[in-house]
Structures are given as structure tokens and as C-alpha cells.
Amino acid sequence: MYWVVDPDTPSLIAWEMRDGAYVQVAKVTGDEEARLTSPYDVTVVPANLIS
């Protein structure tokens, strides 16, 4: 899995490897929540990542 965080927006896009190809599993901005389960359960709010 890999994430791209844009601090200017703020936003998060997450991809996960499935069957040899990356698949987008989350795309959120601002106060939206991304609930991810791999490699562990985590909830990410992009606005909370920016100080």
C-alpha cells in the first residue's frame, strides 16, 4: 500500500497492491475520513495531518 498526501489541499489518495497491480482504495479531502484496513485498521482525516 502507498499513500499520497497533498498538504496544500489537504487530501489523501491511497493505493493497494491487488493481483500485481495497484488499485485506488481511498480518495478523501479536508475533513473526510479514509477508513483503511491494510496493513492494519486506521482512520485518516487529511485535515488532521496538517499542522
C-alpha positions as CSV (number, residue, x, y, z in Angstrom):
1,M,0.0,0.0,0.0
2,Y,1.1,3.5,-0.6
3,W,-0.4,6.9,0.2
4,V,0.0,10.3,-1.4
5,V,-0.8,13.2,0.9
6,D,-1.1,16.7,-0.5
7,P,-0.7,19.3,2.3
8,D,-1.9,22.2,0.1
9,T,-5.4,20.8,-0.4
10,P,-5.2,18.8,2.2
11,S,-6.0,15.4,0.6
12,L,-5.1,11.7,0.7
13,I,-5.1,9.1,-2.1
14,A,-4.3,5.5,-1.1
15,W,-3.5,2.6,-3.3
16,E,-3.2,-1.1,-2.5
17,M,-1.5,-3.9,-4.5
18,R,-4.0,-6.4,-5.8
19,D,-3.2,-9.2,-8.3
20,G,0.1,-7.5,-9.2
21,A,-1.4,-4.0,-9.9
22,Y,-2.1,-1.0,-7.7
23,V,-5.8,-0.2,-7.1
24,Q,-7.0,3.0,-5.6
25,V,-8.7,2.2,-2.3
26,A,-9.3,5.7,-0.9
27,K,-9.5,9.3,-2.0
28,V,-10.5,11.9,0.6
29,T,-10.1,15.6,1.1
30,G,-10.3,18.0,4.1
31,D,-12.4,16.6,7.0
32,E,-13.5,13.4,5.1
33,E,-12.4,10.1,6.7
34,A,-10.5,7.4,5.0
35,R,-11.0,4.0,6.8
36,L,-8.3,1.7,5.7
37,T,-7.8,-1.9,6.7
38,S,-4.4,-2.9,5.2
39,P,-1.8,-3.5,6.6
40,Y,-3.8,-2.6,9.7
41,D,-7.0,-0.8,10.6
42,V,-6.6,3.0,10.6
43,T,-8.8,6.0,10.1
44,V,-7.1,9.1,8.5
45,V,-8.5,12.6,8.2
46,P,-6.3,14.7,5.8
47,A,-7.0,18.0,7.6
48,N,-5.6,16.4,10.8
49,L,-2.3,15.6,9.1
50,I,-1.5,19.2,8.5
51,S,-0.4,21.4,11.4
